[in-house]
């Protein structure tokens, strides 16, 4: 019998931090505010934060730092001064109405400092606030990224950034022209007729997280067309990794020593695979890159492999002999590769990893190995051996702390389902349904209905759907079916009868790859149903 948490060596810190973030990022029925009324108090951040909560209708308390409050107050002062210079605009505080302050798209933590939408959502004004001077390229990149998210809602986007330290206003225009701007230009946007009426509430309905969450394997066209953006953490890791690879190339002939072996770790949905493919795109401009995947290749892999020049994608599970030169696509000498990138590295055999790392060391080829060290599969010695082998050979380590893909309410629900002690108070589980079927016939009727609604069906049994069929996949909607072999032990941990070693792992992988909605269907197990329903409706 298998029990979750009692036997696996799962790092609880990452899980609890994500659950805490779920609490902070629950769907909030907030509404737009007037910036003039908000900024009348700036004596201390606690007063500012409480006033923000009262004006916006936030259910949760958001602490606003002194830098954030000061930046906003200064911007509003500059705008009101601009209004005062124009007799038509004097005392027009309604021009500062309808703003969403510190709005985040549900589930993906994309936050905007200030947004104002026209009532038909066809136009939007975005203003980002900076208390200190930052490189202009960073300002431009943020505004470009914001436009990527906002373009799914609005046709016309006005993009500004205000830097308090230098009292400078920047604008990114529709033609991507980036320059400094005057406050009269910003005031002119506020005066536009289209912004005299605005979206005052219910902004969440305009944003769907799945519109922005790119999975290179599920949506290869978006990767190939460059329709994606990296988070700040991904950008930082990208810069540092490319620097290490460049230094290795420059010093190959002059300095002895092995090439860097870099690990890129993080829980499900942190963006490891996207960063690997972005690195492949960057490195392949000059030299060939080998991309190994620790499982069977999907259709998306084959599409990318056929379309990208200088990127060779192979499945690491295809080699029975770790010394097989086919690892190098027909060549026993990998010297032609600028880098070897390995996704789901801990799913490769330890023998193959040792052979791979030895070959890379001999030829001074840098490598980046990405994997999730928090997977339930860490209870299996094969994965533990792989991770030990990787750890023994690595020279640099980067670990993701955030999460950009996983549906956080689903994650919190999942963690509570695996351990009934891990509760998330006040969590919004409106994207989760818990259903019951008395027998397999009822199960089939319900499952058929949900499949017609676009749900991917996954039975929590390795026999019905091997875990390798889930890895690298993502689904907007998932239907998970659990039978009478699941139960809770005395410690309130989810367990599985029998020796189906991969069943809990399949369940974990399925839930972490749910982007929008989850339905849990429990068949012939009323005790399990009662306990899981209690999570959904405490």
DOVEXSE-392917 format. One line per 5 residues: number of its first residue (from 1); their letters; for each residue z negated, x negated, y negated of C-alpha. Coordinates in Angstrom, 3 decimals, padded with zeros to 6 digits. Layout:
NUM	a	Z,X,Y | ...
END
This chain:
1	xxxxx	000.000,000.000,000.000 | 000.743,-001.175,-003.541 | -001.349,-000.604,-006.634 | -000.279,-001.348,-010.169 | -002.504,-003.604,-012.331
6	xxxxx	-004.927,-004.350,-009.513 | -002.554,-006.750,-007.766 | 000.049,-007.778,-010.334 | -000.584,-010.463,-012.918 | 000.585,-008.503,-015.940
11	xxxxx	-000.157,-009.811,-019.407 | -002.078,-006.940,-021.010 | -001.988,-008.419,-024.484 | 001.705,-007.630,-024.987 | 001.232,-004.135,-023.597
16	xxxxx	-001.734,-003.295,-025.745 | -000.029,-004.634,-028.865 | 002.953,-002.379,-028.178 | 000.678,000.591,-027.551 | -001.084,-000.110,-030.836
21	xxxxx	002.308,-000.145,-032.498 | 003.053,003.193,-030.867 | 000.001,004.592,-032.575 | 001.149,003.277,-035.920 | 004.778,004.315,-035.477
26	xxxxx	004.409,007.810,-034.088 | 006.837,010.313,-035.548 | 005.390,011.138,-038.957 | 006.123,014.397,-040.757 | 006.167,012.712,-044.149
31	xxxxx	008.141,013.675,-047.209 | 009.678,012.052,-050.270 | 007.566,011.172,-053.303 | 007.862,010.482,-057.013 | 007.531,006.752,-057.704
36	xxxxx	006.126,007.282,-061.185 | 003.138,009.263,-059.949 | 002.510,006.798,-057.127 | 002.458,003.759,-059.399 | 000.008,005.086,-061.971
41	xxxxx	-002.782,003.492,-059.943 | -002.515,-000.165,-059.079 | -006.131,-001.229,-059.613 | -006.603,-001.967,-055.928 | -004.628,-001.585,-052.761
46	xxxxx	-007.016,000.875,-051.116 | -006.541,003.404,-053.934 | -002.787,002.828,-053.881 | -002.662,003.276,-050.109 | -004.747,006.446,-050.142
51	xxxxx	-002.617,007.926,-052.913 | 000.527,007.095,-050.936 | -000.886,008.910,-047.914 | -001.793,011.940,-050.001 | 001.555,012.153,-051.808
56	xxxxx	003.776,011.465,-048.789 | 001.884,013.601,-046.278 | 001.604,010.741,-043.785 | -000.646,011.557,-040.849 | -001.609,007.929,-040.434
61	xxxxx	-002.995,005.556,-043.032 | -000.625,002.815,-044.156 | -002.232,-000.153,-045.853 | -000.046,-001.372,-048.707 | -000.591,-005.008,-049.650
66	xxxxx	-001.175,-006.117,-053.219 | 002.237,-007.811,-053.229 | 003.997,-004.605,-052.148 | 002.130,-002.468,-054.669 | 002.689,-004.932,-057.515
71	xxxxx	006.406,-005.244,-056.777 | 006.874,-001.490,-056.825 | 004.770,-001.009,-059.956 | 006.709,-003.722,-061.788 | 010.058,-002.239,-060.774
76	xxxxx	009.011,001.215,-061.979 | 007.809,-000.289,-065.286 | 011.176,-001.982,-065.792 | 012.994,001.268,-065.062 | 010.820,003.391,-067.352
81	xxxxx	011.365,000.806,-070.092 | 015.091,001.133,-069.478 | 014.812,004.912,-069.722 | 012.877,004.615,-072.994 | 015.767,002.746,-074.613
86	xxxxx	018.011,005.757,-074.104 | 017.021,008.918,-076.009 | 018.625,011.042,-073.313 | 016.478,009.455,-070.603 | 013.095,009.304,-072.344
91	xxxxx	010.285,010.794,-070.242 | 012.724,011.560,-067.423 | 010.252,010.883,-064.637 | 012.226,013.249,-062.405 | 014.760,010.415,-062.019
96	xxxxx	012.111,008.666,-059.922 | 011.635,011.656,-057.661 | 012.826,011.981,-054.064 | 012.061,008.464,-052.816 | 010.992,007.565,-049.299
101	xxxxx	008.639,004.601,-049.464 | 008.314,002.288,-046.438 | 010.334,004.556,-044.149 | 010.898,003.413,-040.539 | 013.499,004.700,-038.104
106	xxxxx	011.581,006.133,-035.170 | 011.250,003.907,-032.079 | 012.992,000.794,-033.412 | 010.801,-000.236,-036.365 | 013.682,-000.677,-038.781
111	xxxxx	011.891,-000.288,-042.099 | 013.277,000.277,-045.589 | 011.206,-000.285,-048.720 | 012.785,002.501,-050.799 | 015.383,005.130,-049.912
116	xxxxx	016.729,008.120,-051.829 | 019.300,010.413,-050.202 | 021.437,012.994,-051.900 | 020.755,016.483,-050.577 | 023.845,016.388,-048.336
121	xxxxx	022.975,012.833,-047.142 | 026.457,011.684,-048.169 | 024.981,009.139,-050.612 | 021.929,006.931,-050.399 | 020.183,004.496,-052.716
126	xxxxx	018.375,001.619,-050.999 | 016.081,-000.707,-052.972 | 014.307,-003.605,-051.257 | 011.273,-005.223,-052.883 | 010.343,-008.913,-052.887
131	xxxxx	007.229,-010.261,-054.556 | 008.329,-013.905,-054.304 | 011.679,-015.635,-054.646 | 013.636,-015.953,-051.392 | 017.078,-017.470,-050.692
136	xxxxx	019.885,-015.265,-051.923 | 021.596,-015.464,-048.533 | 018.542,-013.895,-046.936 | 018.612,-011.088,-049.529 | 022.274,-010.480,-048.869
141	xxxxx	021.810,-010.483,-045.099 | 019.034,-007.900,-045.314 | 021.115,-005.594,-047.504 | 024.076,-005.954,-045.149 | 021.860,-005.089,-042.206
146	xxxxx	020.480,-002.083,-044.072 | 024.007,-000.885,-044.764 | 024.734,-001.074,-041.033 | 021.897,001.352,-040.322 | 022.543,003.630,-043.298
151	xxxxx	026.298,003.873,-042.687 | 025.589,006.144,-039.707 | 024.176,008.694,-042.149 | 025.853,008.208,-045.527 | 029.373,007.480,-046.721
156	xxxxx	028.314,005.964,-050.059 | 025.549,003.333,-050.119 | 024.016,001.790,-053.229 | 022.156,-001.391,-052.268 | 019.709,-003.279,-054.516
161	xxxxx	016.917,-005.839,-054.140 | 014.280,-006.472,-056.805 | 012.481,-009.847,-056.861 | 009.290,-009.607,-058.917 | 008.589,-013.346,-059.272
166	xxxxx	011.913,-013.985,-061.003 | 012.301,-010.432,-062.377 | 015.789,-010.397,-060.894 | 017.792,-007.479,-059.558 | 020.535,-008.052,-056.971
171	xxxxx	023.236,-005.654,-055.809 | 025.484,-005.565,-052.760 | 028.488,-003.384,-053.530 | 030.744,-001.390,-051.220 | 033.303,-004.214,-051.147
176	xxxxx	030.539,-006.594,-049.961 | 030.482,-008.278,-053.392 | 026.966,-009.638,-053.909 | 025.637,-010.544,-057.351 | 022.813,-010.096,-059.822
181	xxxxx	022.649,-006.720,-061.544 | 021.097,-005.221,-064.654 | 018.455,-002.515,-064.734 | 020.890,-000.358,-066.685 | 023.170,-000.428,-063.618
186	xxxxx	020.325,000.773,-061.400 | 019.392,003.425,-063.960 | 023.006,004.590,-063.974 | 022.838,005.153,-060.209 | 019.640,007.184,-060.608
191	xxxxx	021.367,009.326,-063.234 | 024.254,010.264,-060.957 | 024.596,013.986,-060.390 | 024.555,013.525,-056.629 | 020.940,012.257,-056.777
196	xxxxx	019.599,015.103,-058.907 | 018.980,016.953,-055.658 | 017.767,015.033,-052.647 | 016.376,015.150,-049.106 | 012.687,015.820,-049.597
201	xxxxx	011.568,016.193,-045.976 | 012.738,015.936,-042.374 | 014.530,012.613,-042.776 | 014.008,011.769,-039.092 | 016.683,014.253,-038.050
206	xxxxx	019.391,012.075,-039.648 | 018.574,008.990,-037.584 | 019.076,008.536,-033.838 | 017.680,005.304,-032.461 | 020.506,005.096,-029.906
211	xxxxx	023.033,004.765,-032.743 | 021.608,001.340,-033.550 | 020.330,-000.098,-030.284 | 023.126,-002.272,-029.008 | 023.034,-003.344,-025.376
216	xxxxx	025.785,-005.932,-024.806 | 026.220,-004.770,-021.214 | 026.143,-001.017,-021.854 | 028.201,-001.215,-025.071 | 030.308,-004.394,-024.783
221	xxxxx	032.836,-003.228,-027.387 | 030.180,-003.289,-030.108 | 029.333,-006.870,-029.188 | 032.973,-007.930,-029.111 | 033.657,-006.257,-032.468
226	xxxxx	030.593,-007.848,-034.056 | 028.988,-004.474,-034.730 | 025.419,-005.616,-034.345 | 022.663,-007.327,-036.301 | 019.850,-009.614,-035.279
231	xxxxx	016.240,-009.115,-036.281 | 014.529,-011.752,-038.422 | 012.836,-013.145,-035.311 | 016.148,-013.320,-033.473 | 017.705,-015.108,-036.455
236	xxxxx	014.852,-017.626,-036.534 | 015.086,-018.336,-032.805 | 018.868,-018.573,-033.090 | 018.638,-021.157,-035.874 | 016.099,-023.297,-034.043
241	xxxxx	017.937,-023.162,-030.718 | 021.276,-024.108,-032.286 | 019.552,-026.981,-034.114 | 018.191,-028.307,-030.802 | 021.605,-028.051,-029.154
246	xxxxx	023.317,-029.715,-032.109 | 020.800,-032.578,-032.130 | 021.368,-033.090,-028.419 | 025.128,-033.276,-028.945 | 024.821,-035.727,-031.839
251	xxxxx	022.431,-038.034,-029.964 | 024.037,-037.820,-026.524 | 025.461,-041.335,-026.616 | 022.872,-043.090,-028.764 | 019.527,-041.846,-027.469
256	xxxxx	018.343,-041.564,-023.863 | 016.561,-038.539,-022.516 | 017.242,-035.147,-021.011 | 018.841,-032.287,-022.873 | 016.605,-029.457,-024.079
261	xxxxx	015.710,-026.755,-021.574 | 014.654,-023.749,-023.657 | 012.891,-020.643,-022.408 | 013.315,-017.356,-024.220 | 010.713,-014.862,-023.054
266	xxxxx	009.634,-011.387,-024.031 | 008.905,-007.971,-022.593 | 011.596,-005.393,-021.951 | 013.647,-004.502,-025.002 | 012.840,-007.481,-027.204
271	xxxxx	016.487,-008.512,-027.607 | 016.730,-011.504,-025.274 | 020.149,-010.599,-023.844 | 021.670,-009.852,-027.251 | 020.483,-013.200,-028.599
276	xxxxx	021.912,-015.001,-025.548 | 025.317,-013.423,-026.093 | 025.165,-014.195,-029.811 | 024.452,-017.831,-028.922 | 027.410,-017.742,-026.520
281	xxxxx	029.659,-016.481,-029.325 | 028.485,-019.221,-031.688 | 028.694,-022.088,-029.182 | 032.034,-021.035,-027.683 | 033.798,-021.713,-030.969
286	xxxxx	033.826,-025.427,-030.089 | 033.285,-025.717,-026.339 | 032.997,-023.701,-023.161 | 029.733,-021.946,-022.359 | 028.480,-020.921,-018.921
291	xxxxx	026.579,-017.606,-018.839 | 024.645,-016.931,-015.636 | 023.094,-013.533,-014.918 | 020.212,-013.267,-012.460 | 021.642,-010.192,-010.782
296	xxxxx	024.965,-008.576,-009.883 | 027.475,-008.408,-012.731 | 028.049,-005.012,-014.346 | 031.242,-003.610,-015.805 | 030.112,-004.766,-019.241
301	xxxxx	029.814,-008.338,-017.996 | 033.376,-008.224,-016.650 | 034.735,-006.769,-019.917 | 033.062,-009.482,-021.987 | 034.156,-012.178,-019.535
306	xxxxx	037.797,-011.081,-019.762 | 037.811,-010.854,-023.561 | 035.807,-013.843,-024.757 | 037.454,-017.223,-024.900 | 035.437,-020.207,-023.706
311	xxxxx	032.681,-018.054,-022.179 | 032.443,-018.014,-018.381 | 030.144,-015.304,-016.981 | 028.901,-015.654,-013.412 | 026.310,-013.945,-011.235
316	xxxxx	023.610,-016.329,-010.105 | 023.009,-014.206,-007.013 | 026.490,-014.883,-005.685 | 025.662,-018.339,-004.357 | 024.179,-018.643,-000.903
321	xxxxx	023.974,-022.413,-001.236 | 022.293,-023.634,-004.460 | 024.373,-026.801,-004.238 | 027.587,-024.765,-004.125 | 029.988,-026.196,-006.734
326	xxxxx	031.183,-022.629,-007.339 | 028.180,-022.390,-009.643 | 030.327,-024.385,-012.000 | 033.333,-022.097,-011.479 | 035.200,-024.473,-009.222
331	xxxxx	034.130,-027.714,-010.837 | 031.240,-029.809,-009.567 | 030.897,-031.342,-013.009 | 029.425,-029.009,-015.672 | 029.933,-031.636,-018.352
336	xxxxx	032.586,-029.513,-020.021 | 030.016,-026.864,-020.963 | 028.338,-026.990,-024.350 | 025.427,-025.053,-022.935 | 024.299,-023.005,-019.962
341	xxxxx	022.727,-019.635,-020.783 | 020.803,-017.777,-018.092 | 019.786,-014.122,-018.408 | 017.108,-012.648,-016.114 | 016.446,-016.230,-015.048
346	xxxxx	013.360,-015.422,-012.990 | 015.486,-013.319,-010.634 | 017.311,-016.435,-009.426 | 015.983,-018.285,-006.410 | 013.701,-021.223,-007.081
351	xxxxx	016.075,-023.408,-005.021 | 019.050,-022.514,-007.206 | 017.006,-023.080,-010.361 | 015.884,-026.521,-009.188 | 019.477,-027.497,-008.396
356	xxxxx	020.657,-026.117,-011.721 | 018.005,-027.902,-013.777 | 018.626,-031.183,-011.957 | 022.367,-030.980,-012.636 | 021.756,-030.176,-016.298
361	xxxxx	019.375,-033.103,-016.579 | 021.893,-035.506,-015.063 | 024.691,-034.417,-017.388 | 022.478,-033.794,-020.447 | 023.630,-030.204,-020.811
366	xxxxx	021.208,-027.990,-022.776 | 020.146,-024.669,-021.312 | 018.520,-021.455,-022.515 | 016.767,-019.400,-019.835 | 015.710,-015.861,-020.776
371	xxxxx	013.435,-013.605,-018.761 | 010.653,-011.025,-018.892 | 007.420,-012.641,-017.637 | 005.591,-009.326,-017.839 | 007.606,-007.478,-015.216
376	xxxxx	005.727,-005.887,-012.355 | 007.819,-008.043,-010.046 | 005.477,-010.905,-010.920 | 003.445,-009.776,-007.880 | 006.216,-011.082,-005.656
381	xxxxx	006.150,-014.759,-004.757 | 009.903,-015.165,-005.227 | 009.646,-014.403,-008.932 | 006.486,-016.439,-009.306 | 008.196,-019.423,-007.694
386	xxxxx	011.171,-019.043,-010.044 | 008.951,-018.920,-013.114 | 006.970,-021.943,-011.943 | 010.214,-023.854,-011.480 | 011.406,-022.884,-014.954
391	xxxxx	008.061,-023.816,-016.539 | 008.137,-027.229,-014.871 | 011.537,-028.019,-016.356 | 011.376,-026.533,-019.838 | 011.078,-028.613,-023.002
396	xxxxx	010.870,-025.831,-025.614 | 009.598,-022.256,-025.473 | 010.273,-019.243,-027.683 | 008.505,-015.943,-027.113 | 009.397,-012.611,-028.677
401	xxxxx	006.504,-010.689,-030.164 | 008.326,-007.518,-031.189 | 010.491,-004.916,-029.529 | 013.811,-003.472,-030.654 | 015.052,-001.429,-027.747
406	xxxxx	012.296,000.340,-025.923 | 011.324,003.863,-026.914 | 007.730,003.172,-027.897 | 006.341,006.655,-027.149 | 007.891,006.305,-023.680
411	xxxxx	006.310,002.859,-023.323 | 002.871,004.176,-024.270 | 003.320,007.085,-021.868 | 004.437,004.718,-019.105 | 001.476,002.393,-019.551
416	xxxxx	-000.920,005.336,-019.479 | 000.853,006.668,-016.375 | 000.434,003.350,-014.552 | -003.226,003.190,-015.562 | -005.013,006.367,-016.636
421	xxxxx	-007.537,004.249,-018.522 | -004.881,002.984,-020.943 | -004.873,005.995,-023.256 | -003.031,006.164,-026.572 | -004.905,008.640,-028.810
426	xxxxx	-002.787,010.941,-030.988 | 000.487,009.629,-029.540 | 003.509,011.892,-029.970 | 005.071,012.429,-026.544 | 007.559,015.084,-027.619
431	xxxxx	010.364,013.005,-026.083 | 008.736,013.209,-022.631 | 008.780,016.166,-020.202 | 006.601,016.368,-017.076 | 007.809,018.883,-014.451
436	xxxxx	006.816,019.974,-010.965 | 008.835,020.968,-007.885 | 007.073,022.434,-004.867 | 009.646,021.180,-002.386 | 012.906,019.261,-002.134
441	xxxxx	014.992,022.401,-002.651 | 013.327,023.085,-006.005 | 013.642,019.408,-006.804 | 017.402,019.568,-006.227 | 017.796,022.633,-008.463
446	xxxxx	015.873,021.009,-011.329 | 017.584,017.633,-010.867 | 021.045,019.249,-010.919 | 020.158,021.016,-014.161 | 019.007,017.821,-015.859
451	xxxxx	021.990,015.802,-014.649 | 024.212,018.394,-016.321 | 022.236,017.757,-019.519 | 023.248,014.093,-019.388 | 020.165,012.629,-017.684
456	xxxxx	020.558,009.632,-015.388 | 018.594,010.368,-012.196 | 016.393,007.624,-010.802 | 014.153,008.236,-007.808 | 011.107,005.961,-007.752
461	xxxxx	012.093,004.436,-004.441 | 013.859,001.145,-003.876 | 015.826,002.740,-001.049 | 017.428,005.273,-003.382 | 018.332,002.910,-006.191
466	xxxxx	017.763,-000.835,-005.953 | 016.170,-002.412,-008.986 | 019.233,-004.615,-009.474 | 021.189,-001.451,-010.273 | 018.903,-000.803,-013.251
471	xxxxx	018.525,-004.290,-014.706 | 020.899,-004.887,-017.643 | 021.532,-001.136,-017.908 | 020.272,001.289,-020.549 | 020.217,005.071,-020.607
476	xxxxx	019.758,007.573,-023.413 | 018.091,010.037,-021.028 | 016.377,009.369,-017.718 | 015.076,011.706,-015.010 | 012.521,009.973,-012.780
481	xxxxx	011.566,011.660,-009.500 | 008.227,010.842,-007.846 | 007.210,012.154,-004.425 | 003.961,012.526,-002.460 | 003.766,008.811,-001.663
486	xxxxx	002.407,008.102,-005.162 | -001.284,008.493,-005.930 | -004.130,007.178,-008.117 | -006.856,005.047,-006.594 | -010.540,005.055,-007.534
491	xxxxx	-009.834,002.701,-010.436 | -007.226,005.184,-011.790 | -004.321,002.826,-011.091 | -000.966,004.214,-009.936 | -000.337,003.245,-006.302
496	xxxxx	002.371,003.687,-003.701 | 001.778,004.317,-000.015 | 003.579,002.206,002.550 | 005.378,-001.112,002.135 | 008.083,-000.125,-000.367
501	xxxxx	007.509,-003.287,-002.393 | 010.058,-002.558,-005.094 | 009.210,001.097,-005.816 | 006.789,000.452,-008.673 | 009.152,-002.145,-010.059
506	xxxxx	012.037,000.360,-010.028 | 009.816,002.824,-011.860 | 008.860,000.206,-014.456 | 012.458,-000.903,-015.026 | 013.675,002.690,-015.334
511	xxxxx	011.088,003.677,-017.918 | 011.565,000.562,-020.049 | 015.295,001.306,-020.250 | 014.911,004.825,-021.632 | 016.283,005.046,-025.156
516	xxxxx	015.740,008.683,-026.147 | 014.245,011.126,-023.640 | 012.320,010.885,-020.398 | 011.691,013.579,-017.792 | 009.263,012.931,-014.938
521	xxxxx	009.756,015.302,-011.995 | 006.984,015.280,-009.385 | 007.723,016.836,-005.999 | 005.084,018.149,-003.586 | 002.236,016.231,-005.176
526	xxxxx	000.108,018.630,-007.264 | -002.725,016.139,-007.869 | -000.334,013.550,-009.273 | 001.347,016.222,-011.394 | -001.972,017.393,-012.854
531	xxxxx	-002.970,013.852,-013.809 | 000.378,012.945,-015.396 | 000.646,016.292,-017.190 | -002.777,015.542,-018.668 | -001.246,012.448,-020.293
536	xxx	001.530,014.544,-021.817 | -000.782,017.352,-022.934 | -004.351,015.953,-023.178
END
